[in-house]
Amino acid sequence: MRMQLKYAGMLVAWTVATAAMAQTQVTTPKRRVKELDPTEVNILGSYYSQDGEHSPVTGGVGTEELTDVTPTVIVNVPLDTTTNMIVNFGMDFYSSASTDRIDYNISSASSRDTRIHMDVGLSKRNNARRVIKSISIGGSTEYDYQSLSLGLGWSKGSADGNRELSFAGQAFFDTWTLIYPIELRTGQELLDTKKRQSYNFSATLSQVINRRLQGSLTTDIVYQSGLLSTPFHRVYFQEQELPKVELLPDNRLKYPVGLRLNYYISDYLTSRFFYRFYADNWGIVANTVELETPIKIGPFFSFYPFYRYHTQTEADYFAPYKVHDLGEEFYTSDYDLSAFNSHKAGLGVRYSPLMGIAEGHFPFRRKTTLFKSVELRFGNYWRSDGLKAFIISADLGFTISPRER
């Protein structure tokens, strides 16, 4: 794990350094050429904490206590005037009292692990045709789970710049290490496969409706196959004391549709509205509404309160602790698949001066690093089954450009 962290970190550093050298070579030749845009770097981090009393690890009862710290670095590198490379590298450091119960090790110490993920993408812009094409590859790993992803994207803008149509597709290839609850480890495999494949396709139409209103409509199709159960989730039945491992169908089709509207009220107030309808072939139907209202205080500082409401029906295969019948083909006591209502409310603040916050030459002596913006976001989440969560996140924005002589 330490070696993976080392090499992943070296790759991010190499990407920034290579981009910096490439920009120097391109922007200081003997003949005059168009100067490249600066490299953009965003350093993000978040702290998430939750608690509840419906852990699927212990059959729909027991603590859901969990904390998660997630540092992330996103680097957007212009390779030439039409080509960009984006590198997204991050980690999740989490501790979970519920997964500590896989072995029934009832103690104050929580189970801990680290997830590492990285994605690299290239985008190419054709200004004459107003077309952008992109490709990406990524992967993530943690103690019981590895994933590889591939992605393609295409978008085209209208001649007047008021409309854009985009398509994107991604494929994920995942492998589990099958870790069963301790009392069910008999040496026999309880699930048929340890592989999972997911295929996502989305289409988005964005439109400037008038001088004050902009909107976009997005539709997705997601198909998953393979292992869709979690190997260490217990399910308890009416007829017996010994649980079974959660068992769900080996395919799932999801089809959400989302509408986003941004309305300009004044120079100091904007309204952002989002609605999503979701349905799948497991029986879940959901509706989500979100409202965010950015308010500017002066030219550089803004804050935005936000609120999100979500409601869903339960999956066909869900039942609480000791309600399932042994004759059922599929079964789960994961409350993420139950019927519930949830709320999320919070506040974000952003400071972004026109000339930046601070300037220096770290970490490249021949480059100018500009600290451009800082953003903080606080949110509280609660839902009708008793789960409560708190999250705080930060985004620091930088640019790296050739040093003027």
ZIFENUR-V643265 format. One record per pair of residues at least 24 apart in sequence whose C-alpha atoms are under 10 Angstrom apart, sorted by sequence separation. I is the first residue (numbers start at 1). GAP is how many residues later the second one is. If there is no record, write none. Layout:
i:I gap:GAP
i:I gap:GAP
This chain:
i:16 gap:24
i:45 gap:24
i:46 gap:24
i:47 gap:24
i:68 gap:24
i:69 gap:24
i:70 gap:24
i:91 gap:24
i:92 gap:24
i:116 gap:24
i:117 gap:24
i:131 gap:24
i:132 gap:24
i:148 gap:24
i:149 gap:24
i:172 gap:24
i:173 gap:24
i:174 gap:24
i:198 gap:24
i:199 gap:24
i:200 gap:24
i:225 gap:24
i:226 gap:24
i:227 gap:24
i:228 gap:24
i:254 gap:24
i:255 gap:24
i:256 gap:24
i:269 gap:24
i:270 gap:24
i:271 gap:24
i:286 gap:24
i:287 gap:24
i:288 gap:24
i:312 gap:24
i:313 gap:24
i:314 gap:24
i:315 gap:24
i:350 gap:24
i:351 gap:24
i:372 gap:24
i:373 gap:24
i:374 gap:24
i:16 gap:25
i:45 gap:25
i:46 gap:25
i:67 gap:25
i:68 gap:25
i:69 gap:25
i:90 gap:25
i:91 gap:25
i:92 gap:25
i:115 gap:25
i:116 gap:25
i:117 gap:25
i:130 gap:25
i:131 gap:25
i:132 gap:25
i:147 gap:25
i:148 gap:25
i:149 gap:25
i:172 gap:25
i:173 gap:25
i:198 gap:25
i:199 gap:25
i:225 gap:25
i:226 gap:25
i:254 gap:25
i:255 gap:25
i:269 gap:25
i:270 gap:25
i:286 gap:25
i:287 gap:25
i:312 gap:25
i:313 gap:25
i:314 gap:25
i:349 gap:25
i:350 gap:25
i:351 gap:25
i:371 gap:25
i:372 gap:25
i:373 gap:25
i:44 gap:26
i:45 gap:26
i:46 gap:26
i:67 gap:26
i:68 gap:26
i:69 gap:26
i:90 gap:26
i:91 gap:26
i:115 gap:26
i:116 gap:26
i:130 gap:26
i:131 gap:26
i:147 gap:26
i:148 gap:26
i:171 gap:26
i:172 gap:26
i:173 gap:26
i:197 gap:26
i:198 gap:26
i:199 gap:26
i:224 gap:26
i:225 gap:26
i:226 gap:26
i:253 gap:26
i:254 gap:26
i:255 gap:26
i:268 gap:26
i:269 gap:26
i:270 gap:26
i:285 gap:26
i:286 gap:26
i:287 gap:26
i:312 gap:26
i:313 gap:26
i:314 gap:26
i:349 gap:26
i:350 gap:26
i:371 gap:26
i:372 gap:26
i:373 gap:26
i:44 gap:27
i:45 gap:27
i:67 gap:27
i:68 gap:27
i:89 gap:27
i:90 gap:27
i:91 gap:27
i:114 gap:27
i:115 gap:27
i:129 gap:27
i:130 gap:27
i:131 gap:27
i:146 gap:27
i:147 gap:27
i:148 gap:27
i:171 gap:27
i:172 gap:27
i:197 gap:27
i:198 gap:27
i:224 gap:27
i:225 gap:27
i:253 gap:27
i:254 gap:27
i:268 gap:27
i:269 gap:27
i:285 gap:27
i:286 gap:27
i:312 gap:27
i:313 gap:27
i:348 gap:27
i:349 gap:27
i:350 gap:27
i:370 gap:27
i:371 gap:27
i:372 gap:27
i:43 gap:28
i:44 gap:28
i:45 gap:28
i:66 gap:28
i:67 gap:28
i:68 gap:28
i:89 gap:28
i:90 gap:28
i:114 gap:28
i:115 gap:28
i:129 gap:28
i:130 gap:28
i:146 gap:28
i:147 gap:28
i:170 gap:28
i:171 gap:28
i:172 gap:28
i:196 gap:28
i:197 gap:28
i:198 gap:28
i:223 gap:28
i:224 gap:28
i:225 gap:28
i:252 gap:28
i:253 gap:28
i:254 gap:28
i:267 gap:28
i:268 gap:28
i:269 gap:28
i:284 gap:28
i:285 gap:28
i:286 gap:28
i:311 gap:28
i:312 gap:28
i:313 gap:28
i:348 gap:28
i:349 gap:28
i:370 gap:28
i:371 gap:28
i:43 gap:29
i:44 gap:29
i:66 gap:29
i:67 gap:29
i:88 gap:29
i:89 gap:29
i:90 gap:29
i:113 gap:29
i:114 gap:29
i:115 gap:29
i:117 gap:29
i:119 gap:29
i:121 gap:29
i:123 gap:29
i:125 gap:29
i:129 gap:29
i:130 gap:29
i:145 gap:29
i:146 gap:29
i:147 gap:29
i:170 gap:29
i:171 gap:29
i:196 gap:29
i:197 gap:29
i:223 gap:29
i:224 gap:29
i:252 gap:29
i:253 gap:29
i:256 gap:29
i:258 gap:29
i:266 gap:29
i:267 gap:29
i:268 gap:29
i:283 gap:29
i:284 gap:29
i:285 gap:29
i:311 gap:29
i:312 gap:29
i:347 gap:29
i:348 gap:29
i:349 gap:29
i:369 gap:29
i:370 gap:29
i:371 gap:29
i:42 gap:30
i:43 gap:30
i:44 gap:30
i:65 gap:30
i:66 gap:30
i:67 gap:30
i:88 gap:30
i:89 gap:30
i:113 gap:30
i:115 gap:30
i:116 gap:30
i:117 gap:30
i:118 gap:30
i:119 gap:30
i:120 gap:30
i:121 gap:30
i:122 gap:30
i:123 gap:30
i:124 gap:30
i:125 gap:30
i:126 gap:30
i:127 gap:30
i:129 gap:30
i:145 gap:30
i:146 gap:30
i:169 gap:30
i:170 gap:30
i:171 gap:30
i:195 gap:30
i:196 gap:30
i:197 gap:30
i:222 gap:30
i:223 gap:30
i:224 gap:30
i:251 gap:30
i:252 gap:30
i:254 gap:30
i:256 gap:30
i:257 gap:30
i:258 gap:30
i:259 gap:30
i:260 gap:30
i:261 gap:30
i:262 gap:30
i:263 gap:30
i:266 gap:30
i:267 gap:30
i:268 gap:30
i:283 gap:30
i:284 gap:30
i:285 gap:30
i:310 gap:30
i:311 gap:30
i:312 gap:30
i:347 gap:30
i:348 gap:30
i:369 gap:30
i:370 gap:30
i:42 gap:31
i:43 gap:31
i:65 gap:31
i:66 gap:31
i:87 gap:31
i:88 gap:31
i:89 gap:31
i:112 gap:31
i:113 gap:31
i:115 gap:31
i:117 gap:31
i:118 gap:31
i:119 gap:31
i:121 gap:31
i:122 gap:31
i:123 gap:31
i:125 gap:31
i:128 gap:31
i:130 gap:31
i:144 gap:31
i:145 gap:31
i:146 gap:31
i:169 gap:31
i:170 gap:31
i:195 gap:31
i:196 gap:31
i:197 gap:31
i:222 gap:31
i:223 gap:31
i:251 gap:31
i:256 gap:31
i:258 gap:31
i:260 gap:31
i:262 gap:31
i:267 gap:31
i:268 gap:31
i:283 gap:31
i:284 gap:31
i:310 gap:31
i:311 gap:31
i:346 gap:31
i:347 gap:31
i:348 gap:31
i:368 gap:31
i:369 gap:31
i:370 gap:31
i:41 gap:32
i:42 gap:32
i:43 gap:32
i:64 gap:32
i:65 gap:32
i:66 gap:32
i:87 gap:32
i:88 gap:32
i:119 gap:32
i:144 gap:32
i:145 gap:32
i:168 gap:32
i:169 gap:32
i:170 gap:32
i:194 gap:32
i:195 gap:32
i:196 gap:32
i:221 gap:32
i:222 gap:32
i:223 gap:32
i:267 gap:32
i:282 gap:32
i:283 gap:32
i:284 gap:32
i:309 gap:32
i:310 gap:32
i:311 gap:32
i:346 gap:32
i:347 gap:32
i:367 gap:32
i:368 gap:32
i:369 gap:32
i:41 gap:33
i:42 gap:33
i:63 gap:33
i:64 gap:33
i:65 gap:33
i:66 gap:33
i:86 gap:33
i:87 gap:33
i:88 gap:33
i:131 gap:33
i:133 gap:33
i:135 gap:33
i:137 gap:33
i:139 gap:33
i:141 gap:33
i:143 gap:33
i:144 gap:33
i:145 gap:33
i:168 gap:33
i:169 gap:33
i:193 gap:33
i:194 gap:33
i:195 gap:33
i:196 gap:33
i:221 gap:33
i:222 gap:33
i:249 gap:33
i:269 gap:33
i:271 gap:33
i:273 gap:33
i:275 gap:33
i:279 gap:33
i:282 gap:33
i:283 gap:33
i:309 gap:33
i:310 gap:33
i:345 gap:33
i:346 gap:33
i:347 gap:33
i:367 gap:33
i:368 gap:33
i:369 gap:33
i:40 gap:34
i:41 gap:34
i:42 gap:34
i:63 gap:34
i:64 gap:34
i:65 gap:34
i:86 gap:34
i:87 gap:34
i:130 gap:34
i:131 gap:34
i:132 gap:34
i:133 gap:34
i:134 gap:34
i:135 gap:34
i:136 gap:34
i:137 gap:34
i:138 gap:34
i:139 gap:34
i:140 gap:34
i:141 gap:34
i:142 gap:34
i:143 gap:34
i:144 gap:34
i:167 gap:34
i:168 gap:34
i:169 gap:34
i:192 gap:34
i:193 gap:34
i:194 gap:34
i:220 gap:34
i:221 gap:34
i:222 gap:34
i:248 gap:34
i:268 gap:34
i:270 gap:34
i:272 gap:34
i:274 gap:34
i:275 gap:34
i:276 gap:34
i:278 gap:34
i:279 gap:34
i:281 gap:34
i:282 gap:34
i:283 gap:34
i:308 gap:34
i:309 gap:34
i:310 gap:34
i:345 gap:34
i:346 gap:34
i:367 gap:34
i:368 gap:34
i:369 gap:34
i:40 gap:35
i:41 gap:35
i:62 gap:35
i:63 gap:35
i:64 gap:35
i:85 gap:35
i:86 gap:35
i:87 gap:35
i:131 gap:35
i:133 gap:35
i:135 gap:35
i:137 gap:35
i:139 gap:35
i:142 gap:35
i:144 gap:35
i:167 gap:35
i:168 gap:35
i:192 gap:35
i:193 gap:35
i:194 gap:35
i:220 gap:35
i:221 gap:35
i:269 gap:35
i:275 gap:35
i:277 gap:35
i:280 gap:35
i:281 gap:35
i:282 gap:35
i:308 gap:35
i:309 gap:35
i:344 gap:35
i:345 gap:35
i:346 gap:35
i:366 gap:35
i:367 gap:35
i:368 gap:35
i:39 gap:36
i:40 gap:36
i:41 gap:36
i:62 gap:36
i:63 gap:36
i:85 gap:36
i:86 gap:36
i:166 gap:36
i:167 gap:36
i:168 gap:36
i:191 gap:36
i:219 gap:36
i:220 gap:36
i:221 gap:36
i:282 gap:36
i:307 gap:36
i:308 gap:36
i:309 gap:36
i:344 gap:36
i:345 gap:36
i:364 gap:36
i:366 gap:36
i:367 gap:36
i:368 gap:36
i:39 gap:37
i:40 gap:37
i:61 gap:37
i:84 gap:37
i:85 gap:37
i:86 gap:37
i:166 gap:37
i:167 gap:37
i:194 gap:37
i:219 gap:37
i:220 gap:37
i:307 gap:37
i:308 gap:37
i:343 gap:37
i:344 gap:37
i:345 gap:37
i:363 gap:37
i:364 gap:37
i:365 gap:37
i:366 gap:37
i:367 gap:37
i:38 gap:38
i:39 gap:38
i:40 gap:38
i:63 gap:38
i:84 gap:38
i:85 gap:38
i:165 gap:38
i:166 gap:38
i:167 gap:38
i:191 gap:38
i:218 gap:38
i:219 gap:38
i:220 gap:38
i:306 gap:38
i:307 gap:38
i:308 gap:38
i:343 gap:38
i:344 gap:38
i:362 gap:38
i:364 gap:38
i:365 gap:38
i:366 gap:38
i:38 gap:39
i:39 gap:39
i:62 gap:39
i:83 gap:39
i:84 gap:39
i:85 gap:39
i:165 gap:39
i:166 gap:39
i:191 gap:39
i:218 gap:39
i:219 gap:39
i:306 gap:39
i:307 gap:39
i:342 gap:39
i:343 gap:39
i:344 gap:39
i:359 gap:39
i:361 gap:39
i:364 gap:39
i:366 gap:39
i:37 gap:40
i:38 gap:40
i:39 gap:40
i:58 gap:40
i:83 gap:40
i:84 gap:40
i:164 gap:40
i:165 gap:40
i:166 gap:40
i:191 gap:40
i:217 gap:40
i:218 gap:40
i:219 gap:40
i:305 gap:40
i:306 gap:40
i:307 gap:40
i:342 gap:40
i:343 gap:40
i:357 gap:40
i:358 gap:40
i:359 gap:40
i:360 gap:40
i:361 gap:40
i:36 gap:41
i:37 gap:41
i:57 gap:41
i:58 gap:41
i:82 gap:41
i:83 gap:41
i:84 gap:41
i:164 gap:41
i:165 gap:41
i:190 gap:41
i:217 gap:41
i:218 gap:41
i:305 gap:41
i:306 gap:41
i:341 gap:41
i:342 gap:41
i:343 gap:41
i:356 gap:41
i:357 gap:41
i:359 gap:41
i:361 gap:41
i:36 gap:42
i:37 gap:42
i:55 gap:42
i:56 gap:42
i:57 gap:42
i:82 gap:42
i:83 gap:42
i:163 gap:42
i:164 gap:42
i:165 gap:42
i:216 gap:42
i:217 gap:42
i:218 gap:42
i:304 gap:42
i:305 gap:42
i:306 gap:42
i:341 gap:42
i:342 gap:42
i:356 gap:42
i:361 gap:42
i:36 gap:43
i:37 gap:43
i:55 gap:43
i:56 gap:43
i:57 gap:43
i:58 gap:43
i:67 gap:43
i:79 gap:43
i:81 gap:43
i:82 gap:43
i:83 gap:43
i:163 gap:43
i:164 gap:43
i:216 gap:43
i:217 gap:43
i:304 gap:43
i:305 gap:43
i:340 gap:43
i:341 gap:43
i:342 gap:43
i:356 gap:43
i:360 gap:43
i:36 gap:44
i:37 gap:44
i:54 gap:44
i:55 gap:44
i:57 gap:44
i:58 gap:44
i:66 gap:44
i:68 gap:44
i:70 gap:44
i:72 gap:44
i:74 gap:44
i:78 gap:44
i:79 gap:44
i:80 gap:44
i:81 gap:44
i:82 gap:44
i:162 gap:44
i:163 gap:44
i:164 gap:44
i:215 gap:44
i:216 gap:44
i:217 gap:44
i:303 gap:44
i:304 gap:44
i:305 gap:44
i:340 gap:44
i:341 gap:44
i:342 gap:44
i:344 gap:44
i:346 gap:44
i:348 gap:44
i:350 gap:44
i:35 gap:45
i:36 gap:45
i:39 gap:45
i:41 gap:45
i:45 gap:45
i:47 gap:45
i:49 gap:45
i:51 gap:45
i:53 gap:45
i:57 gap:45
i:65 gap:45
i:66 gap:45
i:67 gap:45
i:68 gap:45
i:69 gap:45
i:70 gap:45
i:72 gap:45
i:73 gap:45
i:74 gap:45
i:75 gap:45
i:76 gap:45
i:77 gap:45
i:78 gap:45
i:79 gap:45
i:82 gap:45
i:162 gap:45
i:163 gap:45
i:215 gap:45
i:216 gap:45
i:303 gap:45
i:304 gap:45
i:339 gap:45
i:340 gap:45
i:342 gap:45
i:343 gap:45
i:344 gap:45
i:345 gap:45
i:346 gap:45
i:347 gap:45
i:348 gap:45
i:349 gap:45
i:350 gap:45
i:352 gap:45
i:34 gap:46
i:35 gap:46
i:36 gap:46
i:39 gap:46
i:40 gap:46
i:41 gap:46
i:42 gap:46
i:43 gap:46
i:44 gap:46
i:45 gap:46
i:46 gap:46
i:47 gap:46
i:48 gap:46
i:49 gap:46
i:50 gap:46
i:51 gap:46
i:52 gap:46
i:55 gap:46
i:58 gap:46
i:66 gap:46
i:68 gap:46
i:70 gap:46
i:72 gap:46
i:74 gap:46
i:76 gap:46
i:161 gap:46
i:162 gap:46
i:163 gap:46
i:214 gap:46
i:215 gap:46
i:216 gap:46
i:302 gap:46
i:303 gap:46
i:304 gap:46
i:339 gap:46
i:340 gap:46
i:342 gap:46
i:344 gap:46
i:346 gap:46
i:348 gap:46
i:350 gap:46
i:34 gap:47
i:37 gap:47
i:39 gap:47
i:41 gap:47
i:43 gap:47
i:45 gap:47
i:47 gap:47
i:49 gap:47
i:51 gap:47
i:57 gap:47
i:161 gap:47
i:162 gap:47
i:214 gap:47
i:215 gap:47
i:302 gap:47
i:303 gap:47
i:338 gap:47
i:147 gap:48
i:149 gap:48
i:151 gap:48
i:153 gap:48
i:155 gap:48
i:157 gap:48
i:162 gap:48
i:184 gap:48
i:213 gap:48
i:214 gap:48
i:215 gap:48
i:301 gap:48
i:302 gap:48
i:303 gap:48
i:83 gap:49
i:85 gap:49
i:87 gap:49
i:89 gap:49
i:91 gap:49
i:145 gap:49
i:146 gap:49
i:147 gap:49
i:148 gap:49
i:149 gap:49
i:150 gap:49
i:151 gap:49
i:152 gap:49
i:153 gap:49
i:154 gap:49
i:155 gap:49
i:156 gap:49
i:157 gap:49
i:158 gap:49
i:213 gap:49
i:214 gap:49
i:301 gap:49
i:302 gap:49
i:336 gap:49
i:82 gap:50
i:83 gap:50
i:84 gap:50
i:85 gap:50
i:86 gap:50
i:87 gap:50
i:88 gap:50
i:89 gap:50
i:90 gap:50
i:91 gap:50
i:92 gap:50
i:145 gap:50
i:147 gap:50
i:149 gap:50
i:151 gap:50
i:153 gap:50
i:155 gap:50
i:157 gap:50
i:180 gap:50
i:181 gap:50
i:182 gap:50
i:184 gap:50
i:212 gap:50
i:213 gap:50
i:214 gap:50
i:300 gap:50
i:301 gap:50
i:302 gap:50
i:335 gap:50
i:83 gap:51
i:85 gap:51
i:87 gap:51
i:89 gap:51
i:91 gap:51
i:163 gap:51
i:165 gap:51
i:167 gap:51
i:169 gap:51
i:171 gap:51
i:175 gap:51
i:176 gap:51
i:179 gap:51
i:180 gap:51
i:181 gap:51
i:212 gap:51
i:213 gap:51
i:300 gap:51
i:301 gap:51
i:162 gap:52
i:163 gap:52
i:164 gap:52
i:165 gap:52
i:166 gap:52
i:167 gap:52
i:168 gap:52
i:169 gap:52
i:170 gap:52
i:171 gap:52
i:172 gap:52
i:174 gap:52
i:175 gap:52
i:178 gap:52
i:179 gap:52
i:180 gap:52
i:181 gap:52
i:209 gap:52
i:211 gap:52
i:212 gap:52
i:213 gap:52
i:299 gap:52
i:300 gap:52
i:301 gap:52
i:335 gap:52
i:26 gap:53
i:163 gap:53
i:165 gap:53
i:167 gap:53
i:169 gap:53
i:171 gap:53
i:174 gap:53
i:178 gap:53
i:179 gap:53
i:180 gap:53
i:181 gap:53
i:198 gap:53
i:202 gap:53
i:204 gap:53
i:206 gap:53
i:208 gap:53
i:210 gap:53
i:211 gap:53
i:212 gap:53
i:284 gap:53
i:286 gap:53
i:288 gap:53
i:290 gap:53
i:292 gap:53
i:294 gap:53
i:296 gap:53
i:299 gap:53
i:300 gap:53
i:23 gap:54
i:26 gap:54
i:176 gap:54
i:177 gap:54
i:178 gap:54
i:179 gap:54
i:180 gap:54
i:190 gap:54
i:191 gap:54
i:196 gap:54
i:197 gap:54
i:198 gap:54
i:199 gap:54
i:200 gap:54
i:201 gap:54
i:202 gap:54
i:203 gap:54
i:204 gap:54
i:205 gap:54
i:206 gap:54
i:207 gap:54
i:208 gap:54
i:209 gap:54
i:212 gap:54
i:283 gap:54
i:284 gap:54
i:285 gap:54
i:286 gap:54
i:287 gap:54
i:288 gap:54
i:289 gap:54
i:290 gap:54
i:291 gap:54
i:292 gap:54
i:293 gap:54
i:294 gap:54
i:295 gap:54
i:296 gap:54
i:297 gap:54
i:299 gap:54
i:300 gap:54
i:22 gap:55
i:23 gap:55
i:176 gap:55
i:190 gap:55
i:191 gap:55
i:196 gap:55
i:198 gap:55
i:200 gap:55
i:202 gap:55
i:204 gap:55
i:206 gap:55
i:282 gap:55
i:284 gap:55
i:286 gap:55
i:288 gap:55
i:290 gap:55
i:292 gap:55
i:294 gap:55
i:296 gap:55
i:299 gap:55
i:19 gap:56
i:22 gap:56
i:23 gap:56
i:190 gap:56
i:191 gap:56
i:292 gap:56
i:294 gap:56
i:300 gap:56
i:19 gap:57
i:20 gap:57
i:22 gap:57
i:23 gap:57
i:190 gap:57
i:193 gap:57
i:213 gap:57
i:215 gap:57
i:219 gap:57
i:223 gap:57
i:19 gap:58
i:20 gap:58
i:22 gap:58
i:184 gap:58
i:192 gap:58
i:212 gap:58
i:213 gap:58
i:214 gap:58
i:215 gap:58
i:216 gap:58
i:217 gap:58
i:218 gap:58
i:219 gap:58
i:220 gap:58
i:222 gap:58
i:16 gap:59
i:18 gap:59
i:19 gap:59
i:20 gap:59
i:183 gap:59
i:184 gap:59
i:213 gap:59
i:215 gap:59
i:217 gap:59
i:219 gap:59
i:221 gap:59
i:15 gap:60
i:16 gap:60
i:19 gap:60
i:183 gap:60
i:184 gap:60
i:12 gap:61
i:15 gap:61
i:16 gap:61
i:18 gap:61
i:183 gap:61
i:184 gap:61
i:12 gap:62
i:13 gap:62
i:15 gap:62
i:181 gap:62
i:12 gap:63
i:181 gap:63
i:9 gap:64
i:180 gap:64
i:181 gap:64
i:180 gap:65
i:19 gap:66
i:249 gap:68
i:248 gap:69
i:15 gap:70
i:247 gap:70
i:248 gap:70
i:15 gap:71
i:16 gap:71
i:15 gap:72
i:301 gap:72
i:303 gap:72
i:305 gap:72
i:306 gap:72
i:307 gap:72
i:309 gap:72
i:311 gap:72
i:300 gap:73
i:301 gap:73
i:302 gap:73
i:303 gap:73
i:304 gap:73
i:305 gap:73
i:306 gap:73
i:307 gap:73
i:308 gap:73
i:310 gap:73
i:311 gap:73
i:301 gap:74
i:303 gap:74
i:305 gap:74
i:307 gap:74
i:309 gap:74
i:12 gap:75
i:11 gap:76
i:12 gap:76
i:12 gap:77
i:102 gap:77
i:103 gap:77
i:104 gap:77
i:105 gap:77
i:11 gap:78
i:102 gap:78
i:103 gap:78
i:104 gap:78
i:102 gap:79
i:103 gap:79
i:104 gap:79
i:243 gap:79
i:9 gap:80
i:101 gap:80
i:102 gap:80
i:103 gap:80
i:249 gap:80
i:8 gap:81
i:9 gap:81
i:101 gap:81
i:102 gap:81
i:241 gap:81
i:248 gap:81
i:249 gap:81
i:8 gap:82
i:99 gap:82
i:237 gap:82
i:240 gap:82
i:244 gap:82
i:247 gap:82
i:248 gap:82
i:249 gap:82
i:235 gap:83
i:236 gap:83
i:237 gap:83
i:238 gap:83
i:239 gap:83
i:247 gap:83
i:248 gap:83
i:235 gap:84
i:236 gap:84
i:237 gap:84
i:238 gap:84
i:239 gap:84
i:246 gap:84
i:247 gap:84
i:248 gap:84
i:5 gap:85
i:235 gap:85
i:236 gap:85
i:237 gap:85
i:238 gap:85
i:239 gap:85
i:240 gap:85
i:246 gap:85
i:247 gap:85
i:5 gap:86
i:235 gap:86
i:236 gap:86
i:237 gap:86
i:238 gap:86
i:239 gap:86
i:240 gap:86
i:245 gap:86
i:246 gap:86
i:234 gap:87
i:235 gap:87
i:236 gap:87
i:237 gap:87
i:238 gap:87
i:239 gap:87
i:244 gap:87
i:245 gap:87
i:246 gap:87
i:235 gap:88
i:236 gap:88
i:237 gap:88
i:238 gap:88
i:244 gap:88
i:246 gap:88
i:235 gap:89
i:236 gap:89
i:237 gap:89
i:236 gap:90
i:237 gap:90
i:237 gap:94
i:236 gap:95
i:235 gap:96
i:236 gap:96
i:234 gap:97
i:235 gap:97
i:236 gap:97
i:234 gap:98
i:235 gap:98
i:233 gap:99
i:234 gap:99
i:235 gap:99
i:233 gap:100
i:234 gap:100
i:229 gap:101
i:233 gap:101
i:229 gap:102
i:230 gap:102
i:229 gap:103
i:230 gap:104
i:12 gap:106
i:11 gap:107
i:8 gap:108
i:12 gap:108
i:8 gap:109
i:8 gap:110
i:5 gap:111
i:4 gap:112
i:5 gap:112
i:1 gap:113
i:1 gap:114
i:1 gap:115
i:58 gap:123
i:57 gap:124
i:103 gap:129
i:102 gap:130
i:101 gap:131
i:102 gap:131
i:102 gap:132
i:99 gap:133
i:99 gap:134
i:4 gap:137
i:1 gap:140
i:1 gap:141
i:1 gap:142
i:57 gap:173
i:59 gap:173
i:60 gap:173
i:56 gap:174
i:57 gap:174
i:58 gap:174
i:59 gap:174
i:60 gap:174
i:57 gap:175
i:58 gap:175
i:59 gap:175
i:60 gap:175
i:56 gap:176
i:57 gap:176
i:58 gap:176
i:59 gap:176
i:60 gap:176
i:56 gap:177
i:57 gap:177
i:58 gap:177
i:59 gap:177
i:55 gap:178
i:56 gap:178
i:57 gap:178
i:58 gap:178
i:59 gap:178
i:55 gap:179
i:56 gap:179
i:59 gap:184
i:58 gap:185
i:59 gap:185
i:59 gap:186
i:59 gap:187
i:57 gap:188
i:57 gap:189
i:56 gap:190
i:60 gap:259
i:61 gap:259
i:59 gap:260
i:60 gap:260
i:61 gap:260
i:59 gap:261
i:60 gap:261
i:59 gap:262
i:60 gap:262
i:58 gap:263
i:59 gap:263
i:56 gap:264
i:56 gap:265
i:54 gap:266
i:54 gap:267
i:60 gap:272
i:61 gap:272
i:59 gap:273
i:60 gap:273
i:61 gap:273
i:59 gap:274
i:60 gap:274
i:61 gap:274
i:58 gap:275
i:59 gap:275
i:60 gap:275
i:56 gap:276
i:57 gap:276
i:58 gap:276
i:59 gap:276
i:56 gap:277
i:57 gap:277
i:55 gap:278
i:56 gap:278
i:54 gap:279
i:55 gap:279
i:56 gap:279
i:54 gap:280
i:55 gap:280
i:56 gap:280
i:54 gap:281
i:55 gap:281
i:53 gap:282
i:54 gap:282
i:65 gap:322
i:67 gap:322
i:69 gap:322
i:71 gap:322
i:73 gap:322
i:64 gap:323
i:65 gap:323
i:66 gap:323
i:67 gap:323
i:68 gap:323
i:69 gap:323
i:70 gap:323
i:71 gap:323
i:72 gap:323
i:73 gap:323
i:74 gap:323
i:75 gap:323
i:76 gap:323
i:77 gap:323
i:63 gap:324
i:64 gap:324
i:65 gap:324
i:67 gap:324
i:69 gap:324
i:75 gap:324
i:41 gap:328
i:40 gap:329
i:41 gap:329
i:42 gap:329
i:38 gap:330
i:39 gap:330
i:40 gap:330
i:41 gap:330
i:42 gap:330
i:44 gap:330
i:46 gap:330
i:50 gap:330
i:52 gap:330
i:38 gap:331
i:41 gap:331
i:42 gap:331
i:43 gap:331
i:44 gap:331
i:45 gap:331
i:46 gap:331
i:47 gap:331
i:48 gap:331
i:49 gap:331
i:50 gap:331
i:51 gap:331
i:52 gap:331
i:54 gap:331
i:38 gap:332
i:40 gap:332
i:42 gap:332
i:44 gap:332
i:46 gap:332
i:48 gap:332
i:50 gap:332
i:53 gap:332
i:54 gap:332
i:55 gap:332
i:52 gap:333
i:53 gap:333
i:54 gap:333
i:52 gap:334
i:53 gap:334
i:51 gap:335
i:52 gap:335
i:53 gap:335
i:51 gap:336
i:52 gap:336
i:50 gap:337
i:51 gap:337
i:52 gap:337
i:50 gap:338
i:51 gap:338
i:49 gap:339
i:50 gap:339
i:51 gap:339
i:49 gap:340
i:50 gap:340
i:48 gap:341
i:49 gap:341
i:50 gap:341
i:24 gap:342
i:48 gap:342
i:49 gap:342
i:21 gap:343
i:24 gap:343
i:47 gap:343
i:48 gap:343
i:49 gap:343
i:20 gap:344
i:23 gap:344
i:47 gap:344
i:48 gap:344
i:21 gap:345
i:46 gap:345
i:47 gap:345
i:48 gap:345
i:17 gap:346
i:20 gap:346
i:21 gap:346
i:46 gap:346
i:47 gap:346
i:16 gap:347
i:17 gap:347
i:20 gap:347
i:45 gap:347
i:46 gap:347
i:47 gap:347
i:16 gap:348
i:45 gap:348
i:46 gap:348
i:44 gap:349
i:45 gap:349
i:46 gap:349
i:44 gap:350
i:45 gap:350
i:43 gap:351
i:44 gap:351
i:45 gap:351
i:42 gap:352
i:43 gap:352
i:44 gap:352
i:42 gap:353
i:43 gap:353
i:44 gap:353
i:42 gap:354
i:43 gap:354
i:41 gap:355
i:42 gap:355
i:43 gap:355
i:41 gap:356
i:42 gap:356
i:40 gap:357
i:41 gap:357
i:42 gap:357
i:40 gap:358
i:41 gap:358
i:39 gap:359
i:40 gap:359
i:41 gap:359
i:38 gap:360
i:39 gap:360
i:40 gap:360
i:38 gap:361
i:39 gap:361
i:40 gap:361
i:37 gap:362
i:38 gap:362
i:39 gap:362
i:37 gap:363
i:38 gap:363
i:39 gap:363
i:37 gap:364
i:38 gap:364
i:36 gap:365
i:37 gap:365
i:35 gap:366
i:36 gap:366
i:35 gap:367
i:27 gap:374
i:28 gap:374
i:27 gap:375
i:23 gap:377
i:24 gap:377
i:25 gap:377
i:23 gap:378
i:24 gap:378
i:23 gap:379
i:24 gap:379
i:20 gap:380
i:19 gap:381
i:20 gap:381
i:21 gap:381
i:19 gap:382
i:20 gap:382
i:16 gap:384
